[in-house]
Structure formats: structure tokens, C-alpha cells
């Protein structure tokens, strides 16, 4: 198998994020199938957990700023950003 790049270009990262948004479970399955992982040690597990916490916190900040009384009317872009952060946090928690 061809070696994977150690860093992704912006275009590659955007394509990866699009794939994750469309079908997160399949994207994770493929990542593990091809040996892409965050790491197995306690330090990486703690970092993954913390990243999920920060994504949740950021999502809640978006909700507080853009959805008074949990009303997202007229805030479709902010709601999409909120949903994306919540989904990524959930996916990260599934890795630990």
C-alpha cells in the first residue's frame, strides 16, 4: 500500500470533512481500515477527550449567541456550525 501523507493540504482536509459530514460512521470505518488513528496511549486518549469537550463548549457558545430560547430562526449557518461541532465531539468520544 502506498504511504499516506503525514500532512493534508487544505483541499484534502476540506474533502475529508465533507465526507465525515455526509456519513460519519462510514468515514470512521474507512479511517480505521486504512490505519488512520489518533493514537492508543493515555496521553492521546486524554487529548481526544479534551478536544471533544472543547468542541462541545464551542458549540454551546454558538447556541447561546445565536439561538435565544433555543430558537435558531434566521441562523442556519450558525446552526450548521453548531451541529458540526456536536457531531465531531461525538465522533471523538467514540475513539476513546
Secondary structure as UniProt FT lines:
FT   HELIX           10..22
FT   HELIX           24..33
FT   TURN            34..35
FT   HELIX           42..66
FT   HELIX           68..70
FT   TURN            73..74
FT   HELIX           76..95
//
